[in-house]
Amino acid sequence: MSDYRLHCFALSGNSYKVALFLQLAGADWESVFVDYLGGETHTDRYRSEVNEQGEAPVLEHNGLKLSQSGVILDYLAKTTGQFGPTSDDEAREIWRWMLFDNHKFTSYYATLRFMVGVKKSEETPVTAFLRERAVGAYRIVDKHLVGKDFILGSRPTIADISLAGYVFMPEPTGIESSEFPAIEAWKARLKQLPGWRHPYDILPGPTSL
Ligand SMILES: N[C@@H](CCC(=O)N[C@@H](CS)C(=O)NCC(=O)O)C(=O)O
């Protein structure tokens, strides 16, 4: 058995955050497919045996079962000594961006991308609202990245890995990547990191409905 078991699925950028860390850290890991489209996260079994919050990703390691990608990334940084902070100031800065990612950058974009890009829903006031909020979050990250290689400056941390959850997903959302040149340059730098792989190459399960 591998050192790490990641309950995950390909459409899940939140799962990709953890998979990407494991890839970049050169960890020995395996995926456990979560049949989200088949309703698995809503089953009593999943909620009692895997995650009471009914979500992926879940990471199993050394008898622990961890959920919430931010918590998992923090755990992995601490236990592997990779992509973590080197001071209390850096630790706070990393959490500031991981919380912004969870609350704004990932959440609005991921919901928009699922509705418009995956489910192919027609445009509604809800999708327009989500796009406006997602664009607002993208503008903030793009501005922060101007003149920096990564979120904290010159080296990648779990803040970058968290923010990277959905940025490589290929589905159209009506948001133009050309509007965010600093994010595009940052994505190119992430792709150059040893071990980087595209989400659909490392996560199991369907990539469309
Ligand atoms: N804040 C959570 C979000 C996790 C999340 O939303 N996971 C989605 C897949 S990307 C999920 O499993 N949803 C299941 C459901 O809503 O039934 C994290 O970062 O891990």
The ligand as an SDF file (V2000), in Angstrom:
LIG
                    3D

 20 19  0  0  0  0  0  0  0  0999 V2000
  -13.4050   23.5820    1.5550 N   0  0  0  0  0  0  0  0  0  0  0  0
  -13.3610   22.2110    1.0860 C   0  0  0  0  0  0  0  0  0  0  0  0
  -14.2230   22.0920   -0.1400 C   0  0  0  0  0  0  0  0  0  0  0  0
  -14.3430   20.6560   -0.5980 C   0  0  0  0  0  0  0  0  0  0  0  0
  -15.4190   20.4950   -1.6550 C   0  0  0  0  0  0  0  0  0  0  0  0
  -16.2410   21.3880   -1.9290 O   0  0  0  0  0  0  0  0  0  0  0  0
  -15.4110   19.3170   -2.2870 N   0  0  0  0  0  0  0  0  0  0  0  0
  -16.3810   19.0150   -3.3010 C   0  0  0  0  0  0  0  0  0  0  0  0
  -15.6760   18.5010   -4.5320 C   0  0  0  0  0  0  0  0  0  0  0  0
  -14.5960   19.7130   -5.2310 S   0  0  0  0  0  0  0  0  0  0  0  0
  -17.2800   17.9040   -2.7950 C   0  0  0  0  0  0  0  0  0  0  0  0
  -16.7830   16.8800   -2.4030 O   0  0  0  0  0  0  0  0  0  0  0  0
  -18.5920   18.1190   -2.8270 N   0  0  0  0  0  0  0  0  0  0  0  0
  -19.4830   17.0750   -2.4470 C   0  0  0  0  0  0  0  0  0  0  0  0
  -20.8960   17.4980   -2.3670 C   0  0  0  0  0  0  0  0  0  0  0  0
  -21.1470   18.7210   -2.3820 O   0  0  0  0  0  0  0  0  0  0  0  0
  -21.7470   16.6170   -2.2890 O   0  0  0  0  0  0  0  0  0  0  0  0
  -11.9160   21.8030    0.8020 C   0  0  0  0  0  0  0  0  0  0  0  0
  -11.1300   22.6960    0.4950 O   0  0  0  0  0  0  0  0  0  0  0  0
  -11.5720   20.6050    0.9090 O   0  0  0  0  0  0  0  0  0  0  0  0
  1  2  1  0
  2  3  1  0
  2 18  1  0
  3  4  1  0
  4  5  1  0
  5  6  2  0
  5  7  1  0
  7  8  1  0
  8  9  1  0
  8 11  1  0
  9 10  1  0
 11 12  2  0
 11 13  1  0
 13 14  1  0
 14 15  1  0
 15 16  2  0
 15 17  1  0
 18 19  2  0
 18 20  1  0
M  END
$$$$
